[in-house]
Amino acid sequence: MSVSGDSISHKFSTKFPFLGLSLYIVIAVLSVFVLLISFLIFLCVCLNRISRARRMRVKHSSGSIPLVSKEILEIKTVGKILHSTDDDKGRTGNEIVVVSKGASGHGEGGDDVSVSGGGDVAAQVMGWGRWYSLKELEIATHGFADENRIGEGGYGVVYRGVFPDGSVAAVKNLLNNKGQAEKEFKVEVEAIGKVRHKNLVGLIGYCAEDSKRMLVYEYVDNGNLEQWLHGDVGPVSPLTWDIRMKIAIGTAKGLAYLHEGLEPKVVHRDVKSSNILLDRKWDPKVSDFGLAKLLGSEASYVTTRVMGTFGYVSPEYASTGMLNEWSDVYSFGVLLMEIITGRSPIDYSRPPGEMNLVEWFKGMVASRRGEEIIDPLMETPPPARALKRALLVCLRCIDLDASKRPKMGQIVHMLEAEDFPFRPEHRSVQERDAEKAKKSRDDSFEKARGR
């Protein structure tokens, strides 16, 4: 027995020609290798299960939730949440905006963010936004009852909803229009899913069940600009000149952030008064990004099907389909005219020469009748200098040469500056010489009369 044991021990200690290793060491190495392989296989199985579980959380019976563009910046601050209008777009679901009762007001900074307040709703936020079930939204809006309807447009209906924790919501029911709803649902998620700014309505959640598409937004509780400009507000409009300029400047800041503060930049494509929501302090929020387009830094424009609202669409976009930020600048110019005059961009109830706001406006300013175009419902007229500044901004925004239009950031400075020059900066040398010659002749004439 001892001899046999010594023989076995000798065999295990015998060195193999390969690397000169004994059998003991070879077996040990093989054992470690087998254990390592087994561990890697186990790890792969676990990771696969975790990955499948994550995918299941973001999938639904109607398909996958579109991913938010990784290039869009996410800015984080604290604020309160308001609402989106009923407006446009053929879509398949409902949009909703959630706000906490006790949410604080926004700061003064241009890049302030609006985030949902506390409570159960905010606690369930995942990533940039929370997944809502259709049942939750039905309960919040009492089954999308007519008494909770707060707005309606060609592409959807907006409802007011209240969640169990007291959070208020605005729910937009997107109409099913042959896949357009699905497309614009994705567009809106990609365009503003992770973007927050005090003058942009924040998208904070979503729902996709069956054919329904719902987006969760801030709730704004003071209607939209169109209602305050063209609705029945009585003999005197509550929108004073200062309030109107506050709305115009805030809107310009929101658009400037989309154009100049993001990469890729976002072209809204549907800037109009019904898409400018107002809170109780008359702070504006640009809403409804269902038609928005992303424009990378390497592209000067994107060619797309012409969409928007008649009267606000820039001429070059309407004729060529070539879209860029200058299209939004033109639309803002029309919006500013609307704010100053209280008139709609297109109004067929007016005399033939006044139906088109842009053409009538340019004619009145050219005739030096700028004081006559002010909204008659404004009780106190604006200071002459402030009016001239606003009129000039309008004219520069609607310049037929898109390259001569100012950027939205420049427009903000123009509207805020007290000493903004009223004369266009691009006067020719001939114009300046002619003006000097005329002044010289006038001086000579006055001297001759004095003699």
C-alpha positions as CSV (number, residue, x, y, z in Angstrom):
1,M,0.0,0.0,0.0
2,S,2.8,2.3,0.8
3,V,4.5,1.5,-2.4
4,S,1.3,2.2,-4.3
5,G,0.9,5.5,-2.5
6,D,4.5,6.5,-3.3
7,S,3.9,5.5,-6.9
8,I,0.8,7.8,-7.2
9,S,2.7,10.6,-5.4
10,H,5.5,10.2,-7.8
11,K,3.2,10.4,-10.8
12,F,1.6,13.6,-9.6
13,S,5.0,15.1,-8.9
14,T,6.4,14.0,-12.2
15,K,7.1,17.1,-14.4
16,F,5.6,17.3,-17.9
17,P,7.6,18.4,-20.9
18,F,5.1,21.3,-21.4
19,L,6.6,24.3,-19.5
20,G,8.2,21.8,-17.0
21,L,5.1,21.9,-14.7
22,S,4.1,19.0,-12.4
23,L,0.7,17.4,-12.6
24,Y,-0.3,19.0,-9.3
25,I,0.2,22.5,-10.8
26,V,-1.5,21.6,-14.1
27,I,-4.6,20.4,-12.3
28,A,-4.7,23.5,-10.1
29,V,-4.4,25.8,-13.2
30,L,-7.1,23.9,-15.0
31,S,-9.4,24.1,-11.9
32,V,-8.9,27.9,-11.7
33,F,-9.6,28.3,-15.4
34,V,-12.8,26.2,-15.2
35,L,-14.0,28.3,-12.2
36,L,-13.2,31.5,-14.0
37,I,-15.2,30.4,-17.1
38,S,-18.1,29.4,-14.9
39,F,-18.1,32.8,-13.1
40,L,-18.1,34.7,-16.4
41,I,-21.0,32.6,-17.7
42,F,-22.9,33.3,-14.5
43,L,-22.1,37.0,-14.8
44,C,-23.3,37.2,-18.4
45,V,-26.6,35.5,-17.5
46,C,-27.2,38.0,-14.7
47,L,-26.4,41.0,-16.9
48,N,-28.7,39.7,-19.6
49,R,-31.6,39.3,-17.1
50,I,-31.0,42.8,-15.8
51,S,-30.9,44.2,-19.3
52,R,-34.2,42.4,-20.2
53,A,-35.8,43.7,-17.0
54,R,-34.9,47.3,-17.9
55,R,-36.2,47.0,-21.4
56,M,-39.4,45.6,-20.1
57,R,-39.8,48.8,-18.0
58,V,-39.6,51.1,-21.0
59,K,-41.6,49.0,-23.4
60,H,-45.4,48.9,-23.8
61,S,-47.9,47.1,-25.8
62,S,-47.7,49.9,-28.4
63,G,-43.9,49.7,-28.8
64,S,-40.9,51.4,-27.3
65,I,-40.7,54.9,-25.9
66,P,-38.5,57.0,-28.2
67,L,-35.1,57.8,-26.7
68,V,-34.3,61.4,-25.9
69,S,-31.5,62.8,-28.1
70,K,-28.2,62.5,-26.1
71,E,-27.1,65.8,-27.6
72,I,-29.8,67.9,-25.9
73,L,-28.6,69.6,-22.7
74,E,-30.3,69.0,-19.4
75,I,-30.3,72.0,-17.1
76,K,-31.4,71.4,-13.5
77,T,-32.9,74.0,-11.2
78,V,-36.0,74.1,-9.0
79,G,-39.2,75.9,-9.8
80,K,-42.9,75.4,-10.3
81,I,-44.8,73.7,-13.1
82,L,-47.4,75.1,-15.4
83,H,-49.4,74.0,-18.6
84,S,-49.5,73.4,-22.3
85,T,-52.2,74.7,-24.7
86,D,-54.6,72.7,-26.6
87,D,-52.9,73.6,-29.9
88,D,-52.2,71.8,-33.0
89,K,-50.9,68.6,-34.3
90,G,-52.6,65.4,-35.3
91,R,-51.6,63.1,-32.6
92,T,-52.8,60.0,-30.8
93,G,-52.9,60.7,-27.2
94,N,-53.1,63.2,-24.4
95,E,-50.6,65.7,-23.1
96,I,-50.4,66.4,-19.4
97,V,-48.6,68.8,-17.2
98,V,-48.0,68.2,-13.5
99,V,-47.5,70.9,-10.9
100,S,-47.1,70.8,-7.2
101,K,-49.4,73.0,-5.2
102,G,-46.7,74.5,-3.1
103,A,-44.1,74.8,-5.9
104,S,-42.0,77.9,-5.7
105,G,-41.8,80.6,-8.3
106,H,-39.0,80.9,-10.8
107,G,-35.9,82.8,-10.4
108,E,-34.9,85.7,-12.6
109,G,-32.1,83.9,-14.5
110,G,-32.6,83.1,-18.2
111,D,-31.8,79.4,-17.7
112,D,-34.0,78.7,-14.7
113,V,-35.6,75.3,-14.7
114,S,-39.1,74.2,-13.9
115,V,-39.3,70.9,-12.0
116,S,-42.2,69.0,-10.5
117,G,-42.8,69.7,-6.9
118,G,-42.9,67.1,-4.1
119,G,-45.4,64.4,-3.4
120,D,-46.1,61.0,-4.8
121,V,-46.1,62.2,-8.4
122,A,-42.6,63.7,-8.3
123,A,-41.3,60.7,-6.3
124,Q,-42.0,58.4,-9.2
125,V,-40.0,60.5,-11.8
126,M,-37.7,58.2,-13.7
127,G,-34.8,59.8,-15.5
128,W,-36.0,63.0,-17.2
129,G,-39.6,62.1,-16.8
130,R,-42.1,59.8,-15.2
131,W,-44.0,57.0,-16.9
132,Y,-47.8,57.5,-16.3
133,S,-50.4,54.8,-16.8
134,L,-53.5,55.5,-18.7
135,K,-55.6,54.7,-15.6
136,E,-53.7,57.4,-13.6
137,L,-54.4,60.0,-16.1
138,E,-58.1,59.0,-16.5
139,I,-58.5,59.3,-12.7
140,A,-56.7,62.7,-12.6
141,T,-59.0,64.1,-15.3
142,H,-62.2,62.2,-14.2
143,G,-62.2,60.3,-17.4
144,F,-61.3,63.3,-19.5
145,A,-64.6,64.9,-18.6
146,D,-65.9,67.9,-20.5
147,E,-66.0,70.0,-17.3
148,N,-62.3,69.6,-17.0
149,R,-61.6,70.7,-20.6
150,I,-59.5,73.9,-20.6
151,G,-58.7,74.2,-24.3
152,E,-59.1,72.7,-27.8
153,G,-57.4,73.0,-31.1
154,G,-57.2,71.3,-34.5
155,Y,-54.9,68.5,-33.2
156,G,-56.0,67.9,-29.6
157,V,-57.9,68.7,-26.5
158,V,-56.4,69.9,-23.2
159,Y,-57.9,68.9,-19.8
160,R,-57.2,69.9,-16.3
161,G,-56.3,67.0,-14.0
162,V,-55.7,66.7,-10.2
163,F,-53.6,63.8,-8.8
164,P,-54.2,62.2,-5.4
165,D,-51.3,64.2,-3.8
166,G,-52.9,67.5,-4.9
167,S,-50.6,68.1,-7.9
168,V,-52.4,69.9,-10.8
169,A,-52.1,68.7,-14.4
170,A,-53.0,69.9,-17.8
171,V,-53.8,66.9,-20.1
172,K,-53.8,67.2,-23.9
173,N,-55.6,64.5,-25.8
174,L,-53.7,64.1,-29.0
175,L,-55.9,63.1,-32.0
176,N,-55.2,60.0,-33.9
177,N,-54.3,61.1,-37.4
178,K,-52.9,58.2,-39.4
179,G,-49.6,58.0,-37.4
180,Q,-49.1,61.7,-37.1
181,A,-49.6,61.5,-33.4
182,E,-46.9,58.9,-33.0
183,K,-44.5,61.0,-35.0
184,E,-45.1,64.2,-33.1
185,F,-45.0,62.4,-29.8
186,K,-41.5,61.4,-30.6
187,V,-40.6,64.8,-31.9
188,E,-41.7,66.5,-28.7
189,V,-39.9,64.0,-26.5
190,E,-36.7,64.4,-28.5
191,A,-36.9,68.2,-28.7
192,I,-37.6,69.2,-25.1
193,G,-37.5,65.9,-23.1
194,K,-34.5,67.0,-21.1
195,V,-34.7,70.8,-21.6
196,R,-35.8,73.2,-18.9
197,H,-36.0,77.0,-19.1
198,K,-38.2,79.5,-17.3
199,N,-39.8,80.6,-20.6
200,L,-40.4,77.1,-22.0
201,V,-43.1,74.7,-20.9
202,G,-41.3,71.8,-19.4
203,L,-42.1,68.2,-20.5
204,I,-41.8,66.0,-17.4
205,G,-43.5,62.7,-18.2
206,Y,-45.3,60.5,-20.7
207,C,-47.6,57.7,-21.3
208,A,-48.1,55.4,-24.3
209,E,-50.8,52.7,-24.2
210,D,-52.5,51.2,-27.2
211,S,-53.1,54.1,-29.6
212,K,-52.8,56.7,-26.8
213,R,-49.9,59.1,-26.6
214,M,-49.7,61.4,-23.5
215,L,-47.1,63.9,-22.5
216,V,-46.8,65.3,-19.0
217,Y,-46.0,69.1,-18.9
218,E,-46.0,72.0,-16.6
219,Y,-49.4,73.5,-15.8
220,V,-49.9,77.2,-16.6
221,D,-53.0,78.6,-15.0
222,N,-53.6,81.9,-16.8
223,G,-54.5,80.9,-20.3
224,N,-52.6,81.8,-23.4
225,L,-51.7,85.1,-25.1
226,E,-54.3,84.7,-27.9
227,Q,-57.1,84.6,-25.4
228,W,-56.0,87.8,-23.7
229,L,-55.4,89.6,-27.0
230,H,-58.5,88.6,-28.9
231,G,-60.9,87.3,-26.3
232,D,-63.6,89.3,-24.5
233,V,-61.6,91.1,-21.9
234,G,-63.9,94.1,-21.6
235,P,-63.4,97.8,-22.7
236,V,-59.9,97.9,-21.3
237,S,-57.3,95.2,-21.7
238,P,-55.4,94.1,-18.6
239,L,-52.3,93.8,-20.8
240,T,-50.6,97.2,-20.3
241,W,-47.7,98.2,-22.4
242,D,-45.2,97.0,-19.8
243,I,-46.9,93.6,-19.5
244,R,-46.9,93.2,-23.2
245,M,-43.2,93.9,-23.4
246,K,-42.6,91.5,-20.5
247,I,-44.4,88.8,-22.5
248,A,-42.5,89.7,-25.7
249,I,-39.1,89.7,-24.0
250,G,-39.7,86.4,-22.1
251,T,-40.8,84.7,-25.3
252,A,-37.7,86.0,-27.1
253,K,-35.6,84.6,-24.2
254,G,-37.2,81.2,-24.5
255,L,-36.6,81.1,-28.3
256,A,-33.1,82.3,-27.9
257,Y,-32.4,79.4,-25.6
258,L,-33.7,77.0,-28.2
259,H,-31.7,78.5,-31.0
260,E,-28.4,79.5,-29.2
261,G,-28.3,77.5,-25.9
262,L,-28.7,74.0,-27.2
263,E,-26.8,71.6,-29.5
264,P,-28.4,70.6,-31.7
265,K,-30.5,73.8,-31.8
266,V,-34.3,73.5,-31.8
267,V,-36.4,75.3,-34.4
268,H,-39.9,75.6,-32.9
269,R,-41.7,76.1,-36.3
270,D,-45.0,77.1,-34.8
271,V,-44.5,80.4,-32.9
272,K,-47.9,82.0,-32.4
273,S,-50.0,83.7,-29.7
274,S,-52.0,80.6,-28.8
275,N,-48.7,78.8,-28.0
276,I,-47.5,81.4,-25.5
277,L,-48.9,80.4,-22.1
278,L,-49.1,82.9,-19.3
279,D,-48.9,82.5,-15.5
280,R,-50.5,84.8,-12.9
281,K,-47.5,87.1,-13.0
282,W,-47.8,87.4,-16.8
283,D,-44.6,85.4,-17.3
284,P,-44.7,83.7,-20.7
285,K,-43.9,80.1,-21.6
286,V,-43.5,78.9,-25.1
287,S,-45.4,75.6,-25.5
288,D,-46.3,73.0,-28.1
289,F,-43.2,71.6,-29.7
290,G,-44.9,68.9,-31.8
291,L,-43.7,70.6,-35.0
292,A,-40.2,71.3,-33.8
293,K,-37.1,70.3,-35.7
294,L,-33.5,69.7,-34.5
295,L,-30.8,71.5,-36.5
296,G,-27.2,70.4,-35.9
297,S,-24.3,72.8,-36.0
298,E,-23.1,71.5,-39.3
299,A,-26.4,72.3,-41.1
300,S,-27.6,75.8,-42.0
301,Y,-31.1,74.6,-42.7
302,V,-33.3,71.5,-43.0
303,T,-35.7,70.9,-45.9
304,T,-39.1,69.7,-44.6
305,R,-42.7,69.8,-45.4
306,V,-44.1,73.3,-44.9
307,M,-46.1,73.3,-41.6
308,G,-47.2,76.0,-39.2
309,T,-50.0,78.5,-38.9
310,F,-51.1,80.8,-41.8
311,G,-50.0,84.4,-41.2
312,Y,-46.9,83.4,-39.1
313,V,-44.9,81.4,-41.6
314,S,-42.0,83.1,-43.2
315,P,-42.1,83.7,-46.9
316,E,-38.9,81.8,-47.7
317,Y,-40.0,78.7,-45.7
318,A,-43.4,78.8,-47.3
319,S,-42.0,78.9,-50.8
320,T,-39.0,76.5,-50.5
321,G,-39.5,74.3,-47.4
322,M,-36.0,75.3,-46.2
323,L,-36.3,75.7,-42.5
324,N,-33.9,77.3,-40.0
325,E,-34.0,79.6,-37.0
326,W,-34.7,82.7,-39.1
327,S,-38.2,81.2,-39.7
328,D,-38.9,81.4,-36.0
329,V,-37.5,85.0,-36.0
330,Y,-40.0,86.0,-38.7
331,S,-42.9,84.4,-36.7
332,F,-41.7,86.2,-33.6
333,G,-41.9,89.5,-35.6
334,V,-45.5,88.8,-36.5
335,L,-46.2,87.9,-32.9
336,L,-44.7,91.2,-31.7
337,M,-46.9,93.1,-34.2
338,E,-49.9,91.2,-32.8
339,I,-48.9,92.1,-29.2
340,I,-48.6,95.8,-30.1
341,T,-51.7,96.1,-32.3
342,G,-54.1,93.6,-30.7
343,R,-54.8,92.4,-34.3
344,S,-54.7,88.8,-35.6
345,P,-52.1,88.1,-38.4
346,I,-54.9,87.3,-40.8
347,D,-58.4,88.9,-40.2
348,Y,-60.9,88.6,-43.1
349,S,-63.4,90.7,-41.2
350,R,-61.3,93.8,-41.8
351,P,-61.2,96.0,-44.9
352,P,-59.2,94.6,-47.8
353,G,-56.1,96.7,-47.1
354,E,-56.1,95.6,-43.4
355,M,-56.7,91.9,-43.6
356,N,-52.9,91.0,-43.7
357,L,-51.3,92.3,-40.5
358,V,-47.8,92.4,-41.9
359,E,-48.6,94.4,-45.0
360,W,-50.9,96.8,-43.1
361,F,-48.3,97.3,-40.4
362,K,-45.5,98.1,-42.8
363,G,-47.7,100.6,-44.6
364,M,-48.6,102.4,-41.4
365,V,-45.1,102.6,-40.2
366,A,-43.8,103.8,-43.6
367,S,-46.5,106.5,-43.5
368,R,-45.3,107.6,-40.1
369,R,-48.6,106.6,-38.5
370,G,-47.0,104.3,-35.9
371,E,-49.0,105.8,-33.0
372,E,-52.3,104.8,-34.8
373,I,-51.5,101.1,-34.8
374,I,-51.5,100.6,-31.0
375,D,-54.2,98.3,-29.6
376,P,-57.2,100.6,-28.8
377,L,-57.9,98.5,-25.7
378,M,-54.7,99.7,-24.1
379,E,-55.7,102.5,-21.7
380,T,-52.3,104.2,-21.5
381,P,-50.3,104.5,-24.7
382,P,-46.6,103.6,-24.5
383,P,-43.7,106.2,-24.4
384,A,-42.8,107.3,-27.9
385,R,-39.3,106.0,-27.6
386,A,-40.4,102.6,-26.4
387,L,-42.9,102.3,-29.2
388,K,-40.3,103.2,-31.9
389,R,-38.0,100.6,-30.5
390,A,-40.6,97.9,-30.7
391,L,-41.7,98.9,-34.2
392,L,-38.2,98.8,-35.5
393,V,-37.7,95.3,-34.0
394,C,-40.8,94.1,-35.8
395,L,-39.6,95.4,-39.1
396,R,-36.1,93.9,-38.7
397,C,-37.7,90.5,-37.8
398,I,-39.8,90.4,-41.0
399,D,-37.1,91.5,-43.4
400,L,-37.5,89.6,-46.6
401,D,-33.8,88.9,-46.6
402,A,-33.6,86.3,-43.9
403,S,-29.9,86.9,-43.4
404,K,-30.5,90.5,-42.3
405,R,-32.9,89.4,-39.5
406,P,-31.4,89.6,-36.0
407,K,-30.9,86.5,-33.9
408,M,-33.3,86.0,-31.0
409,G,-30.5,86.9,-28.5
410,Q,-30.0,90.2,-30.2
411,I,-33.8,90.8,-30.2
412,V,-33.8,90.4,-26.4
413,H,-31.1,93.1,-26.1
414,M,-33.0,95.3,-28.6
415,L,-36.2,95.2,-26.6
416,E,-34.5,95.6,-23.2
417,A,-32.1,98.4,-24.2
418,E,-33.2,102.0,-23.5
419,D,-30.7,103.5,-26.0
420,F,-31.3,101.1,-28.9
421,P,-30.6,103.0,-32.2
422,F,-33.7,103.6,-34.2
423,R,-32.0,103.8,-37.6
424,P,-31.0,100.6,-39.4
425,E,-27.3,100.1,-39.2
426,H,-26.9,99.1,-42.8
427,R,-27.6,102.5,-44.4
428,S,-25.5,103.0,-47.6
429,V,-22.8,105.7,-48.0
430,Q,-25.0,107.3,-50.6
431,E,-28.0,107.6,-48.1
432,R,-25.7,109.2,-45.5
433,D,-24.2,111.6,-48.0
434,A,-27.7,112.5,-49.3
435,E,-28.9,113.2,-45.7
436,K,-25.8,115.4,-45.0
437,A,-26.4,117.3,-48.3
438,K,-30.1,117.9,-47.4
439,K,-29.1,119.1,-43.9
440,S,-26.6,121.5,-45.4
441,R,-29.2,122.9,-47.8
442,D,-31.7,123.4,-45.0
443,D,-29.1,125.2,-42.9
444,S,-28.3,127.5,-45.9
445,F,-31.9,128.2,-46.4
446,E,-32.4,129.1,-42.7
447,K,-29.4,131.5,-42.8
448,A,-30.8,133.2,-45.9
449,R,-34.2,133.7,-44.2
450,G,-32.4,135.1,-41.2
451,R,-30.8,137.8,-43.3
